[in-house]
Amino acid sequence: MKEYKVVIYQEGALSSMLLGAANANPEKFGAFLNDNAQQGWRVITMQKDMRRLFLFWRREAYLVVLERDRS
């Protein structure tokens, strides 16, 4: 039997407001994925999205679907 988790990974609002747009930091995103992998989760699919923040700024977000075997 499997269990699934859906996570939205996005950068903080402060970098979007200072820079006008924020892209996901590859090191932080990798650490996020590695932390979940240590808990037994594996990535099934992910989708990139640019989300609006307070009408003026944009930030990159990822919708990540994770799967693991249920204990």
Buried (B, 14 or more C-beta within 10 A) or exposed (E): EEEEEEBEBBBEEEBBBEEEEBBBBEEEBEEBBEEBEEEEBEBEEBEEEEEEBEEEBBBBBBBBBBBBEEE
